């Protein structure tokens, strides 16, 4: 059996949820960085499906450099207008043709990418006119031989020396942050259509007191005047607070909600937009500058700076190991122990099998771990879970291609 280099460590430390301070952030689906992440991933998935249809398997590609340049808008109560459309540039390397020795087959990478991007925008942002209020462009070309070559080798070889990071379980602060954004961009839309998709939730926990600072772009055509704007914000507060109490359940958490704190009603300053997206004016976006693959930004937890969205799901460690680290951490937390915080880090070497990391580290974090009699059992179980995921890299690829795991 190939060596997995798995190291399970007991860390004698106070788990984060038990500490005094915690900060967690979530950039919602309409934030320009999240839009860039989503488009990069949608393009990658569409290319994967096209490659499978055309040649039977996924070919080399990376589309993780999507950029969004803000446009100009003139929002006003009752409905404003877009002055200059925002600009989206799909950037990446793909396999645009293959030579089987007898013939060269060209592949429709750019059309597939453009169609996938426009379809996502049209489906996700109902207040954005994809035909007139955004320009979608593609500059996608053939990849380099040294990276496409890893596809031609037997087995899947890592195309980078990099690492992935994951942790579990989520704290109540994590849950409040993620589920609040999902609620605002989900069920709440039916009650408050004036709320846009560009949402950011920042959570600050001090002991058992959690403050959620929510920024939500409001859509001008649904709001007739300043009074209606204030009314919408008050209704949002009630909805978000009630939903937060459901998330908290019977846990002892004191919840505080602040919404659109940049507003100044006396000076007539409001977070008003035409489309519900701040990219319409003044806010650019890039892949990898927002949420990690667990959907959050967590400065008090281990994180990787790698962009997960848009990287190929076969050999790119920046995607596979980040997602796999989270899957391993989730499994260890669920199947081994709920008494500890689990931290996972996977490190690759370029050109080596993805299933054989240079270092697969699993930390089991709890107070008194240096003398915990359960650790030896936990250690062997965590090693087995980690080895199983590494032996089943194809399962991770399948989850990614089918959109069964989040990347941002």
N, C-alpha and C positions, 0 to 999 in steps of 0.2 A: 504493500500500500504506500502511495506517495506521502511524504511527510507534510503535515499540515501546519507545523510550528504553532500549535495552540498553547497559550499560556493563560491559565485562570488564576487570578490573584484575589486574595481577601484583603480589602482595604478598610482599615480601622478609622472610620471617619463618619461624621454626622451627615446623613443623606440630605440633599438640598431641600426637600419638602419640610424637613424638621428644623431648618435654619431660619434665622430671623428675616433675612432679606432675599427677595427673588424678583427678577424682572423678565418678562416674556413679551414678545412682539409677534404680531401676525399682519402681513400685508395682504389685503383682500384681493379677490380675483380681478378687480378693476384697477388696482394699482399698476402703474406703468411697468414696474419691475416684474410683477406677477403676469401681466399680459405678455411680456417678452418671454418669460419662462414657459407659459402655456403654449405660445405659438411655436417655440423651439421644440417642445415635446410633441405637439400635434403634428408638426412637419416630420419629425423623426419616426413617429408611429406610422404615418401615412407612407413614408419611404419604405419602412420595414414590410408593410403589407404589399406594396408594389413589388419589392424585390422578391418576396416569397411567391407572389403570383407569376412573375416573369421568369425567375431563375430557380425557384424552389427553396431559397434560403436567403437570409439577410446578408447584404453586402456592406462593405465599409462606408460609413458616413458619420459626420458630426455636424449638428446644426445649432450649436450652443453659443452662437455669437449674435443672435438677433438683437437689433437695436430699434428703439422707438424715439423719434424726434417729435417734440411737442409742436402743435399748431397754434392757431390763434382763434379765440372765440369772443363773442360779445353776449354773455348771458344776461338776462333781465327777467324780472317777475312776469309771468305770463308766457314767456318764451322768447329766447334770443336767437342768435344764429352763429354758425361757424364761419369764420372769415378766411382761415387758411387751414386746410386739412392737416392732421398729424401724418407723419411719414413713418412707415414701418419697413425696415430692411432685413430681409431674411438672408443670413450669411452662413456659409458652411462649406464643408468638403463632402462630396458624395462620389459614388461610383457611377459615372454617367454612361459608361459603355464597358462591355466585356468581350474578350476574344477567346473563343473556345478552341482555337487552332484552325478552324475551318472558316469561321465568319466572325465579323465584329457586330455585336448587337448593341444598339443605342437604347438608352433608357430615359424615360420622360421625367427626370428629377425635378426640374423647375416647375413644369405645369402641375405636378403632384403637390409640390410644396405650396404653390400659390393657392391652389384649390383648397388644401387643408387649412391654410391660414384664414382665408375668407370665410370658409364654412364655420370655423370656431368663432370668429368675431360676430358673424351674423346670428349664431345660435345663442351666444352668451350675453351680448350687449344689445338689448332690444331698442335702446334709445340712440344707438349709433347707426347712421346710414352708411353702410360699408361701401356703397357705390360712389358717394359724394363727399363723405366727411373723413375719409382716411385713404391714404395712398399706400398700397402694398407692393413692394418691389422685391426681387430676388437676385442675389449675386452668389449663386451656388455653383461651384465647379468641381473638377476632378480632384480627388485626394492624392497625397504623395505616396510613392511606391513603398517606402519603408513602413508606413502604417497600414496600407491596404494589404501588405504582405502577411500580416498576422492572421488574416482570414484564410490565407492559402496554406498555412501550416496545419499539421494534424493537431486537433484539439484547439481550444480557445486560449490564445496567448495574450497577456496583458499588454495594452498599447501605451502604457505609461507607468512610471514609478511614482505611485501616489497612494493615498490612504482614504479610507472611509470611516465615518464615526456614527455611532448611534447610541441611544440610551432608552431606558424604560424603568418603571412605568411612568406615565404622565402624572404630574402633580395636579392639584386642584387649580393652580394658577395656569398651567398649560391648558387644561381642559376649558377653563373659562375663556381664555384668549382665543383658542381655535373655534370652539363651538359658538362663541358670540359672533364672530365674523360669519360663520356658516349660517347662523340664524338670520343675521341682517341681510345676507345675500340669498336667503332661502325663503322660509315661511313668512318672514316679515314683509316681503315685497308685496304680497297680496293686500296687506292692510295699509301699507305706506308706499305707494308707487313713486312718491317723490324722492325716495331714498335711492341714490345711485349705487353702482357696483364698486366704485373706488372707495374702499373702506380700509382704515387701519385701526387695529386695536393694540393698545399698549397697556400691559398689566404691571402694576407695582404691588408687591405684597410685603408688608411690614408686620411680622408676627402673623396674626390671623386677620389682618385688615387688608383687603384687596381693593385697589382703585383701578378701574378700567377707564382709560382715556380713549374715547372713540372719535375718529375723524371720518365723516361720511359726506361725500359729495352729494349735494341736493340738486334735483333736476328742475330747471326753471319753469318749464311749460306746465308742470303740475302745481305750481305755487303762485297764487294770484297777487300776493302782496306780502309785506313784512310780517303782518299779523298771522297770515297763513304759514309763513316760514316758522315762526316761533311755535305755533300750534303743532306743526309737524315734528319739531324737535322734542317738544314735551311728550307727544305720543310715542316717539321713538324711545325716550327715556323709560316710560312705563313698560313698553314691550321688552326692551333689553333687560331691564331690572327683573321683571317677572321670569324671563327665560333664565337669567343668571341664578335666581333662587332655585329653579328646577335642577340646574346643573350642580349646585352646591348640595342639595338634598339635606341630609341631617348632619352634615359637617359644620363645625363651628367656625364660620367665616363671616366677617362683617364686610358687606359689599357696598362700594361707592361707585357711581357712574358719572362721568363727565363727557359731554358730547360737544364737538365742534368748539373747542375752547378758544380758537382763533377768531371767532365771531365777536363783533362789537356792535351791538344794536344801536347804541347812541350815535356812533359814527357811520351807521348804515353799512357795516362790513359783514358780508354773509358768504358762506361756502356754497356758492351758487354756480352751477354748470349747465350747459345745454345737453350734454350726453350722459352725465353721471360719471365721467372719467376725466381726471385732471390732465391727462395727456392732450386734451383739446387745447390747453393753453398753459405753457410754463413748466411742465413736468415731464422729463424724459425717462426712458427706461432701458435696462440692460439685463440680460440673462445672468443669473447667479448673484445678483445684488440684494435679493430678497430672502424669502423663506428657505430653510433647509428642507430636505426631503420628508421631514416629519410635519411640515406645514408651519413651522415656527422659527423664530430667531431667538436664541436662548443664551445670552451672555454669561449666565452662571452655570452652563453645562458645556461639556466638550462639543465642539463643532468643527466641521471641515469648511474651508473656504471654497472648495470645488463647487462649480455649478453642476447640478444633477440633470436638469432639463436639457434635452437636445442631444446629449451624448449617445452614442450607439449602445444598445443593450447587450452586445455580444462580448466585446473586448475592452470597453472603456471603463477603467477602474473608478474614475470619478463618478460614474453612475452606479455601476454594479455593487461596489463595495460600500457606498453610502447607504443604498437601499438594503443590501444584505445585512449590514451592521444593525440597522433598525429592526429587521426581521429576527435576527438572532437575539437581540436584547429583549424584544417583545416575548419571544418564546421562553427565554430563561426566566423572565419575570413571571410569566403565567404558569410554567410547568415545573420550575425548580423552587423558587421562593418568592413570596410577596413581602418578605421581611427586610428587603434590601433594595438599594438603587443599583441598576445594572448599567455598566458602561462598556461599549464594545468599540475596538479599533482594529481595522484590517489594513495591512500594508502590503503592496505588491512590488514586484520588480518587472520592468519592461521586458517583454520577450519570454517571460516565465508563465506557466499555466495559471489561469485565473483561479483554479481550484486549489492552488498551492501557494498561499501567501507567504511572504518572508516572515511576517509576524501577525498572528491572530490573537489579540489580547482581550480578555474578558475580565473586567473588574466587578467584584461583588462587594458593594459598599454598605457598611453598617457599623454602628458602634459595637465595640467588643469583638470585632471579627478576628483579632489575633488569638482569641481563646474560645471561639465559637465551635462547639463539638460537631455542629451540622456541616461545617465548611467542607470537609473531605467528601461528603455525599454530594453536596452542591457542586463541587469542583468537577467530579466525574460526570455528572449529569450535564453541566454546562459545556464540557468538552465534547460530549456526544452530540449535543444540539448543534454546536458550531461546526463539527466535522460533517454532520448530515447536510447542512446548508451548503457547505463548500463542495460536497460531492454532488450536489444537485443545482449547480449554477444555471442549468437550462430552465429550472423552475422559476428562478428570478427573472430570466429573460422573458419567459412566457407571461409572467405577471405584468412586466413593463409593457410589452407589445400590446397586450390586451387591455391596458389601462386599469389594471386591478390594484396598482399601488400609486400613491401620490409622489410627485417629484418636487412640489413646491407648496 
